[in-house]
């Protein structure tokens, strides 16, 4: 039973390390930028919506 616990613990540590490394790689590739993709939007009567790419922040004139 102790050997099973040791293997489970080792696997758990490796899985967490892998996840952390993949997250660090993703951040490195994106340059720290985050993107949000909206899959579904409801606009009620009288509401307004923008369809298309919206950019805000630096570099806009």
N, C-alpha and C positions, 0 to 999 in steps of 0.2 A: 504494500500500500504506500509506503514511503517513497518508493521509486516512481510510482504513478504520480504522486504529488510533485515530485521533483521535475518530472518531464512536463507536467501541466504548467508548472511555474515557469520553466524555461521557455516553453512555447509562448506563454502569455507575454513574457518580456520581449521575445523576438517579434511578436505580432505588433506590440505597441511601438517598438523601435522602427519597424518597417513603415507603419502609419505616419509616425513623426517625420521620417525621412522623405516620404512621398509628399507630405504637406510642405516641407521645406523646399523641395525641388519645384513644386508648383509655384510657390511664392517667388522663387528665384527666376523661373521662366517668365512669369508675368511682371516682373519688376516691382512687385508689391501691390500692383493695381488689383482691385476687385471689380468683378463684373456681375451684374444682376440680369437675369433673363426672366421676364414675366410670361407665363404660359397662358393665363386666362384672366380676363378683365371684364367686369360688368359695369356698364355705364347706364345709370337710371335716367328717366325722363328729365330734361332740363340740365343734365350734366354735360360736361365737355371732356373730350379725350383727344390725345395727340397720338397719331399713328405714324411710326417711323423711328429713326434713330434720334435720340435726344442726347446732346453733349452739353455739359456745364463745366465751369471751372476755367483754368488758365488756358491761354492761347486763343480764346474766342475774340473776334472783333465785331 
